[in-house]
Amino acid sequence: MQIDIQMRLLKNPLLLRYLRENAYWYKYLHRGREAYPFFEKEMKEHYKVRMQDKIENLAQGLKMVQTMMDVMR
């Protein structure tokens, strides 16, 4: 595995955790850095850390607050 990919993995604990949980990615990351964007995208989808997921969580939180306000009326 190339040094720059190793450094990225060590800087981000979620990437490292996902790699350890899904060991088949070692093979692809060792072959070249072309697989890294796909690896990172899959990790973000799995742990729900994409911007889309954050917006959905915010919307759910606002909906819950609105429901609580309606109940208190």
WORATA-V547975 format. One record per run of one state. SS is the DSSP state (h for helix, s for strand, l for the rest). FROM is the first residue (numbers start at 1). LEN is the number of residues. If there is no record, write none. Layout:
SS/FROM/LEN  SS/FROM/LEN
This chain:
l/1/2  h/3/9  l/12/1  h/13/9  l/22/2  h/24/8  l/32/1  h/33/15  l/48/3  h/51/22  l/73/1
